[in-house]
Structure formats: structure tokens, C-alpha cells
Amino acid sequence: MKEGIHPDYNDVIFLDTSTGTKFLTRSTMSSKEKTEYEGKEYPVITVDMSSASHPFYTGKMKYVDSAGRVEKFQKKYNWDKRKKKGGDGEDSADS
């Protein structure tokens, strides 16, 4: 390999914050925060989700309220008020 063009590739600990699970692996990422793992000290990279907590791997699927998300979007962008005004002519006089 050519010298000086590749990032450092070191041992690091990935810490799943939702379950507390630690994974020892190698990565180009680094951190000033360190922890001891199996008698050695390694940099710690915190992650929100890993295979230890992801619903696909754990088999514990969570119900997501999609209707709530749509209503939140409509409220955020005043989408519901646009429909009520009848500006597109759909709910104009049908008599």
C-alpha cells in the first residue's frame, strides 16, 4: 500500500446505547473516550442501534403509527387547510 494516503485502521469498541452491548472490531473511526475491554483499553464509539437492538435481528417489531405521522406532516405544512379551501376545484359546486 502507498504510505500516507490511507486512514489509520485500529481496534475500537462499538457501544450500543440502547442495550449496553459492546462489540470489539476494527475501524477507521476514533474517539477520545476510552474503555477497558477484556484487559485492554480501546476507544469507544457509541451507536444508537446495532444488531443487538435492531427489530429485524431481535424479532421484536415495533408498531409505528403511520396515521399520526401523516397528521403531523399535514399540520406542519398546513396541508389540511389547503384541502378545505377548495383551491383545486375538486370540492366546488357539485349541484
MODELLER restraints for C-alpha pairs under 7 A, 6 or more apart:
rsr = mdl.restraints
at = mdl.atoms
rsr.add(forms.Gaussian(group=physical.xy_distance, feature=features.Distance(at['CA:7:A'], at['CA:28:A']), mean=6.21, stdev=0.5))
rsr.add(forms.Gaussian(group=physical.xy_distance, feature=features.Distance(at['CA:8:A'], at['CA:28:A']), mean=5.62, stdev=0.5))
rsr.add(forms.Gaussian(group=physical.xy_distance, feature=features.Distance(at['CA:9:A'], at['CA:26:A']), mean=6.48, stdev=0.5))
rsr.add(forms.Gaussian(group=physical.xy_distance, feature=features.Distance(at['CA:9:A'], at['CA:27:A']), mean=5.41, stdev=0.5))
rsr.add(forms.Gaussian(group=physical.xy_distance, feature=features.Distance(at['CA:9:A'], at['CA:28:A']), mean=4.63, stdev=0.5))
rsr.add(forms.Gaussian(group=physical.xy_distance, feature=features.Distance(at['CA:10:A'], at['CA:26:A']), mean=5.29, stdev=0.5))
rsr.add(forms.Gaussian(group=physical.xy_distance, feature=features.Distance(at['CA:10:A'], at['CA:27:A']), mean=5.68, stdev=0.5))
rsr.add(forms.Gaussian(group=physical.xy_distance, feature=features.Distance(at['CA:10:A'], at['CA:28:A']), mean=6.40, stdev=0.5))
rsr.add(forms.Gaussian(group=physical.xy_distance, feature=features.Distance(at['CA:11:A'], at['CA:24:A']), mean=6.97, stdev=0.5))
rsr.add(forms.Gaussian(group=physical.xy_distance, feature=features.Distance(at['CA:11:A'], at['CA:25:A']), mean=5.65, stdev=0.5))
rsr.add(forms.Gaussian(group=physical.xy_distance, feature=features.Distance(at['CA:11:A'], at['CA:26:A']), mean=4.29, stdev=0.5))
rsr.add(forms.Gaussian(group=physical.xy_distance, feature=features.Distance(at['CA:11:A'], at['CA:27:A']), mean=6.41, stdev=0.5))
rsr.add(forms.Gaussian(group=physical.xy_distance, feature=features.Distance(at['CA:11:A'], at['CA:42:A']), mean=6.81, stdev=0.5))
rsr.add(forms.Gaussian(group=physical.xy_distance, feature=features.Distance(at['CA:12:A'], at['CA:24:A']), mean=5.91, stdev=0.5))
rsr.add(forms.Gaussian(group=physical.xy_distance, feature=features.Distance(at['CA:12:A'], at['CA:25:A']), mean=5.67, stdev=0.5))
rsr.add(forms.Gaussian(group=physical.xy_distance, feature=features.Distance(at['CA:12:A'], at['CA:26:A']), mean=5.68, stdev=0.5))
rsr.add(forms.Gaussian(group=physical.xy_distance, feature=features.Distance(at['CA:12:A'], at['CA:27:A']), mean=6.47, stdev=0.5))
rsr.add(forms.Gaussian(group=physical.xy_distance, feature=features.Distance(at['CA:12:A'], at['CA:42:A']), mean=5.47, stdev=0.5))
rsr.add(forms.Gaussian(group=physical.xy_distance, feature=features.Distance(at['CA:12:A'], at['CA:43:A']), mean=5.20, stdev=0.5))
rsr.add(forms.Gaussian(group=physical.xy_distance, feature=features.Distance(at['CA:12:A'], at['CA:44:A']), mean=6.09, stdev=0.5))
rsr.add(forms.Gaussian(group=physical.xy_distance, feature=features.Distance(at['CA:13:A'], at['CA:22:A']), mean=6.29, stdev=0.5))
rsr.add(forms.Gaussian(group=physical.xy_distance, feature=features.Distance(at['CA:13:A'], at['CA:23:A']), mean=5.44, stdev=0.5))
rsr.add(forms.Gaussian(group=physical.xy_distance, feature=features.Distance(at['CA:13:A'], at['CA:24:A']), mean=4.63, stdev=0.5))
rsr.add(forms.Gaussian(group=physical.xy_distance, feature=features.Distance(at['CA:13:A'], at['CA:25:A']), mean=6.37, stdev=0.5))
rsr.add(forms.Gaussian(group=physical.xy_distance, feature=features.Distance(at['CA:13:A'], at['CA:42:A']), mean=6.30, stdev=0.5))
rsr.add(forms.Gaussian(group=physical.xy_distance, feature=features.Distance(at['CA:13:A'], at['CA:43:A']), mean=6.16, stdev=0.5))
rsr.add(forms.Gaussian(group=physical.xy_distance, feature=features.Distance(at['CA:13:A'], at['CA:44:A']), mean=4.85, stdev=0.5))
rsr.add(forms.Gaussian(group=physical.xy_distance, feature=features.Distance(at['CA:13:A'], at['CA:45:A']), mean=6.13, stdev=0.5))
rsr.add(forms.Gaussian(group=physical.xy_distance, feature=features.Distance(at['CA:14:A'], at['CA:22:A']), mean=5.67, stdev=0.5))
rsr.add(forms.Gaussian(group=physical.xy_distance, feature=features.Distance(at['CA:14:A'], at['CA:23:A']), mean=5.08, stdev=0.5))
rsr.add(forms.Gaussian(group=physical.xy_distance, feature=features.Distance(at['CA:14:A'], at['CA:24:A']), mean=6.53, stdev=0.5))
rsr.add(forms.Gaussian(group=physical.xy_distance, feature=features.Distance(at['CA:14:A'], at['CA:44:A']), mean=5.94, stdev=0.5))
rsr.add(forms.Gaussian(group=physical.xy_distance, feature=features.Distance(at['CA:14:A'], at['CA:45:A']), mean=4.83, stdev=0.5))
rsr.add(forms.Gaussian(group=physical.xy_distance, feature=features.Distance(at['CA:14:A'], at['CA:46:A']), mean=5.78, stdev=0.5))
rsr.add(forms.Gaussian(group=physical.xy_distance, feature=features.Distance(at['CA:14:A'], at['CA:47:A']), mean=6.77, stdev=0.5))
rsr.add(forms.Gaussian(group=physical.xy_distance, feature=features.Distance(at['CA:15:A'], at['CA:21:A']), mean=5.86, stdev=0.5))
rsr.add(forms.Gaussian(group=physical.xy_distance, feature=features.Distance(at['CA:15:A'], at['CA:22:A']), mean=4.65, stdev=0.5))
rsr.add(forms.Gaussian(group=physical.xy_distance, feature=features.Distance(at['CA:15:A'], at['CA:23:A']), mean=6.57, stdev=0.5))
rsr.add(forms.Gaussian(group=physical.xy_distance, feature=features.Distance(at['CA:15:A'], at['CA:44:A']), mean=6.74, stdev=0.5))
rsr.add(forms.Gaussian(group=physical.xy_distance, feature=features.Distance(at['CA:15:A'], at['CA:45:A']), mean=6.11, stdev=0.5))
rsr.add(forms.Gaussian(group=physical.xy_distance, feature=features.Distance(at['CA:15:A'], at['CA:46:A']), mean=4.75, stdev=0.5))
rsr.add(forms.Gaussian(group=physical.xy_distance, feature=features.Distance(at['CA:15:A'], at['CA:47:A']), mean=6.01, stdev=0.5))
rsr.add(forms.Gaussian(group=physical.xy_distance, feature=features.Distance(at['CA:16:A'], at['CA:22:A']), mean=6.45, stdev=0.5))
rsr.add(forms.Gaussian(group=physical.xy_distance, feature=features.Distance(at['CA:16:A'], at['CA:46:A']), mean=6.12, stdev=0.5))
rsr.add(forms.Gaussian(group=physical.xy_distance, feature=features.Distance(at['CA:16:A'], at['CA:47:A']), mean=5.12, stdev=0.5))
rsr.add(forms.Gaussian(group=physical.xy_distance, feature=features.Distance(at['CA:16:A'], at['CA:48:A']), mean=5.82, stdev=0.5))
rsr.add(forms.Gaussian(group=physical.xy_distance, feature=features.Distance(at['CA:16:A'], at['CA:49:A']), mean=5.91, stdev=0.5))
rsr.add(forms.Gaussian(group=physical.xy_distance, feature=features.Distance(at['CA:16:A'], at['CA:50:A']), mean=6.09, stdev=0.5))
rsr.add(forms.Gaussian(group=physical.xy_distance, feature=features.Distance(at['CA:17:A'], at['CA:46:A']), mean=6.47, stdev=0.5))
rsr.add(forms.Gaussian(group=physical.xy_distance, feature=features.Distance(at['CA:17:A'], at['CA:47:A']), mean=6.16, stdev=0.5))
rsr.add(forms.Gaussian(group=physical.xy_distance, feature=features.Distance(at['CA:17:A'], at['CA:48:A']), mean=5.50, stdev=0.5))
rsr.add(forms.Gaussian(group=physical.xy_distance, feature=features.Distance(at['CA:18:A'], at['CA:48:A']), mean=6.31, stdev=0.5))
rsr.add(forms.Gaussian(group=physical.xy_distance, feature=features.Distance(at['CA:18:A'], at['CA:49:A']), mean=6.84, stdev=0.5))
rsr.add(forms.Gaussian(group=physical.xy_distance, feature=features.Distance(at['CA:18:A'], at['CA:53:A']), mean=6.88, stdev=0.5))
rsr.add(forms.Gaussian(group=physical.xy_distance, feature=features.Distance(at['CA:19:A'], at['CA:53:A']), mean=6.48, stdev=0.5))
rsr.add(forms.Gaussian(group=physical.xy_distance, feature=features.Distance(at['CA:21:A'], at['CA:52:A']), mean=6.94, stdev=0.5))
rsr.add(forms.Gaussian(group=physical.xy_distance, feature=features.Distance(at['CA:30:A'], at['CA:43:A']), mean=6.32, stdev=0.5))
rsr.add(forms.Gaussian(group=physical.xy_distance, feature=features.Distance(at['CA:31:A'], at['CA:43:A']), mean=5.37, stdev=0.5))
rsr.add(forms.Gaussian(group=physical.xy_distance, feature=features.Distance(at['CA:31:A'], at['CA:44:A']), mean=6.09, stdev=0.5))
rsr.add(forms.Gaussian(group=physical.xy_distance, feature=features.Distance(at['CA:31:A'], at['CA:45:A']), mean=6.43, stdev=0.5))
rsr.add(forms.Gaussian(group=physical.xy_distance, feature=features.Distance(at['CA:32:A'], at['CA:43:A']), mean=6.55, stdev=0.5))
rsr.add(forms.Gaussian(group=physical.xy_distance, feature=features.Distance(at['CA:33:A'], at['CA:43:A']), mean=5.74, stdev=0.5))
rsr.add(forms.Gaussian(group=physical.xy_distance, feature=features.Distance(at['CA:33:A'], at['CA:44:A']), mean=5.69, stdev=0.5))
rsr.add(forms.Gaussian(group=physical.xy_distance, feature=features.Distance(at['CA:34:A'], at['CA:41:A']), mean=6.47, stdev=0.5))
rsr.add(forms.Gaussian(group=physical.xy_distance, feature=features.Distance(at['CA:34:A'], at['CA:42:A']), mean=5.42, stdev=0.5))
rsr.add(forms.Gaussian(group=physical.xy_distance, feature=features.Distance(at['CA:34:A'], at['CA:43:A']), mean=4.25, stdev=0.5))
rsr.add(forms.Gaussian(group=physical.xy_distance, feature=features.Distance(at['CA:34:A'], at['CA:44:A']), mean=5.30, stdev=0.5))
rsr.add(forms.Gaussian(group=physical.xy_distance, feature=features.Distance(at['CA:35:A'], at['CA:41:A']), mean=5.47, stdev=0.5))
rsr.add(forms.Gaussian(group=physical.xy_distance, feature=features.Distance(at['CA:35:A'], at['CA:42:A']), mean=5.61, stdev=0.5))
rsr.add(forms.Gaussian(group=physical.xy_distance, feature=features.Distance(at['CA:35:A'], at['CA:43:A']), mean=6.42, stdev=0.5))
rsr.add(forms.Gaussian(group=physical.xy_distance, feature=features.Distance(at['CA:35:A'], at['CA:44:A']), mean=6.38, stdev=0.5))
rsr.add(forms.Gaussian(group=physical.xy_distance, feature=features.Distance(at['CA:36:A'], at['CA:42:A']), mean=6.24, stdev=0.5))
rsr.add(forms.Gaussian(group=physical.xy_distance, feature=features.Distance(at['CA:51:A'], at['CA:57:A']), mean=5.83, stdev=0.5))
rsr.add(forms.Gaussian(group=physical.xy_distance, feature=features.Distance(at['CA:52:A'], at['CA:58:A']), mean=6.79, stdev=0.5))
rsr.add(forms.Gaussian(group=physical.xy_distance, feature=features.Distance(at['CA:55:A'], at['CA:61:A']), mean=5.05, stdev=0.5))
rsr.add(forms.Gaussian(group=physical.xy_distance, feature=features.Distance(at['CA:74:A'], at['CA:80:A']), mean=5.64, stdev=0.5))
rsr.add(forms.Gaussian(group=physical.xy_distance, feature=features.Distance(at['CA:86:A'], at['CA:92:A']), mean=6.49, stdev=0.5))
